[in-house]
Amino acid sequence: MPTRLRNCILLILLGIVLSGCTTQVGPHIKLSVESFDLGDIDPDAGVRTETFFVENTGTLPLEIESVSTSCGCTSAEVSSNTIPPGERTELTVQYDPSVHPGLVGDIKRVVYIQSNDPLNEEVELELVGTSIPSILNADDHDEGLLKEFEISPAAVYRKMLANEPIKLLDVREDFEYGEGHLEGTDLLPVTEITQQALDKLGFSKDDEIIVYCRSGTRSARAYEILTALGYTNVKSMSGGIIHWAEEGFSVENGSGAASTVKSSLSFDRLEHDFGIIPQFGGKVNTTFVVANTGGKDVSVTSVSTSCGCTSADIADKVLKSGESTNLIVVFDPNLHAEPLDRFSRTVFIETSDGTESELKIWVDILEGE
């Protein structure tokens, strides 16, 4: 075989061997991930820190020459600027939501890493996520709609987060409390509120006391009792624990959904989904059919909602046995800031037989449209 031909064959074989080799000659940079989803970013939770790894899969030391980011809200640094072959170092990335107060929606930030890798002088790590609304910096959810004695769930949450010396009083029944209550709450059913009971709980006349129930009705009665007894700083949480849960705040020992006594009223459906609606498209409404399926006349004594963005009105407040009427529920998508994505609001219907029924609406707002 001629020498020239033999050398060509050897070169071809050597190329085949080298092409199958996984180790790059010289330094080679590799990231543990190239894209990372931060998920929901809570601006009230402070700086978000995530740790990744930069690996050298080459044959010579890898030198990290610079680490930079696409925005001042994001910072990044490596534990070591020199990475021996086959080893790795930590890449710590921090995202500070306070740099952009009020930012809501999808975000994308990029970390740029430059090195002496001859084939990859700069690699990128992409961070994505969704910035959710701030509770600490937001206005009260129902600002301008609350009664003088009411306080919004968001305002209560801020007080709890700030460790303010408030006293929380759940005025529901024992079984309801067990199904779900706010952290650090004392239980005293509204029918059992006396000066002696309050003294036993250690409540003082000038304590800041926040009372709540399921929907806000019993806590309004509790407010009247407490103020009559001389307590000077009392508020009732608007919409009760139902509205608290609708806002996404957590409860202890359950979901906060309490059992109710069966009502003589029935409904054509218990929920209505408005689907996706524009923020600036105006109010939307739906009609529920309410029927008295009991054996005696029933009076609707109260129709209320968990939040001021929702209103409800019943056509007839007295229903004879077998009669039906319409209940119109209206939702205003642009009354105030609402949760992102799909959320619910609740309508409470109280009757003369001492029962309370609930209807729920669902909605997803296209913010800014």
C-alpha positions, 0 to 999 in steps of 0.5 A: 500500500502506498505511503500516501494512501496509508496516511490518509486512511490513518487520518480518517480513522483518527478523525472517527476516533476523536469524533466519538470522544466526549472529553474536549481537549482544553477547557470546556464549560457546562451548566447544570441547567440552561433554563430554570423556572422560578415559578410564582415570585412573591415580592413580599418574600424578599430576595429569591436565591437559587444555586446552580453548578458550572462544570469543566468537562475538558482536559485543562483548567477552566477560567471564569472570566466574568459573570454578568446579568441582564438586569440590576434586579438579578445578581450572580457569582461563582464560588471559584473562578478556576475549575480543574478538569472534571470538577465543578463550582457553585453558581449562586443567582439572586433575584430581588423583586424590590428593585421593580416595585409593583411589577406583575406578570411574566419575567425573564432574566439572563445570566451571562458567563464568560470563560476561556473555553475556546468553543464557548466564550459565553454561555447563558442561563435563562431564568423565567417566572411570574411576579405575583402582586404584593400584599404588603404594598398593595392597597386594601383589597376592598378600599372604599367599599368596607363598612366603618367597622370592617377590615379586609383580609389583606390588611389582616394578613399584613398585620400578622406578617408584621407581628403587630399585637392584634388579638384574633377572635373566631366567633364560629362554632367549635366544629367550624374552628376545627375545620380551619382557622387563622393562625393564633386565633382564640375561639369564642362563638358569638352566642357565648360572648360575655365579659367573663369569657373575654376576661378568661381569654385575657382580652383588654378593653384597648386591645386591637381585636379582629373578629371573623366568622364564615361570611362576615355576618356573625362577626358583625354581631360580635363587633356590636357585642364587644363595642357594647361591652366597652372594647374600643378597637374592634374590627370585623374581617370582611367576607369572613374566612371564605374571603380570606381563603379566596385571597389565597391566605392559608388556614390551620387545620383544614380548608376553612370550609365549614359544614352548614345546615341544609336549607329549604332553598335549592338552586339550578346550579351552585357555581358559575364560571365566567371564564376569561374576561377583559379587565376593561370590558365592563361588568358581567352578570349571571342569573341563578334560579332559586326555588323553595323546595320545603314545605313552608314559606321561607323569607330571604333575610340577607344576601351578601358576598365575600368581596365588594367586586361582586354584588347579588340581588334576589327578585323576591325575598319571600318564597312560598313552598314550590315557588322560585325566583331569580338571583342576579350576581354581578362581577366588576373586573375593574373595581380593584386589584384582583388575584392573578389567574382563575379565582372565585367569589362567594354569594351568601344567602341567609333565610328565616329558617336559620340556614345559610346557602352559598353560591360561587362564581369563578373568573379569570381576568385579562389584566390590561385588556 
